[in-house]
Amino acid sequence: MRQINCRKCIHFYITWDEKNPYGCKYFGFKTKLLPSITVYKSSGEPCKAFKSKDNTPPTDGGSFPKYI
């Protein structure tokens, strides 16, 4: 099984909670381990909510019009 890298998921975040430093916005929980590990331990299946941050469209660096 390939391990899911939560750090590359749009739902992953770092919390201010020292005891549970990682969180998943999709499932709404905080944990000591990476959320994908917690999901696997709870359900026996890999996380189905993973969505890569790489799918975001590239930006041109700003929303202001460029003048010639």
C-alpha positions as CSV (number, residue, x, y, z in Angstrom):
1,M,0.0,0.0,0.0
2,R,1.3,3.5,-0.9
3,Q,1.1,5.9,2.0
4,I,-0.8,9.1,1.4
5,N,1.2,12.3,2.1
6,C,-1.2,14.5,3.9
7,R,1.2,17.5,3.6
8,K,0.3,17.5,-0.1
9,C,-3.5,17.5,0.5
10,I,-5.7,20.6,0.4
11,H,-7.5,19.3,3.6
12,F,-4.4,19.1,5.7
13,Y,-3.5,21.8,8.2
14,I,-1.2,22.4,11.2
15,T,-2.9,23.2,14.5
16,W,-1.9,25.2,17.5
17,D,-2.6,22.2,19.7
18,E,0.7,20.8,21.0
19,K,-0.9,17.4,21.8
20,N,-2.6,17.1,18.4
21,P,-0.5,19.1,15.9
22,Y,-2.0,17.8,12.7
23,G,-5.6,18.2,11.4
24,C,-7.9,17.2,8.6
25,K,-10.5,19.8,7.5
26,Y,-12.4,17.2,5.5
27,F,-13.1,14.8,8.4
28,G,-12.9,17.6,11.1
29,F,-10.4,16.1,13.5
30,K,-6.9,16.8,15.0
31,T,-4.4,14.0,15.7
32,K,-0.8,13.3,16.9
33,L,-0.1,11.3,13.7
34,L,-0.7,12.3,10.1
35,P,-4.4,12.2,9.5
36,S,-4.1,9.6,6.7
37,I,-2.5,7.2,9.3
38,T,-5.4,7.8,11.7
39,V,-7.9,7.2,8.9
40,Y,-6.2,3.9,7.9
41,K,-6.0,2.7,11.5
42,S,-9.7,3.5,12.1
43,S,-11.2,2.2,8.9
44,G,-8.6,-0.2,7.5
45,E,-8.7,1.6,4.2
46,P,-6.5,4.4,2.7
47,C,-8.0,8.0,2.9
48,K,-10.5,8.6,0.2
49,A,-10.7,12.4,0.8
50,F,-7.1,13.1,-0.4
51,K,-7.1,15.9,-3.0
52,S,-3.7,17.1,-4.2
53,K,-2.7,20.8,-3.8
54,D,-1.0,20.4,-7.2
55,N,-4.4,20.8,-9.0
56,T,-4.5,24.5,-8.3
57,P,-4.1,26.6,-11.5
58,P,-0.9,28.7,-11.8
59,T,-1.2,32.3,-10.9
60,D,0.6,35.2,-12.7
61,G,1.6,36.8,-9.3
62,G,-1.3,39.2,-8.9
63,S,-4.7,40.3,-9.9
64,F,-3.8,43.8,-11.1
65,P,-3.7,44.5,-14.8
66,K,-0.3,44.7,-16.4
67,Y,0.4,48.0,-18.1
68,I,2.8,48.3,-21.1
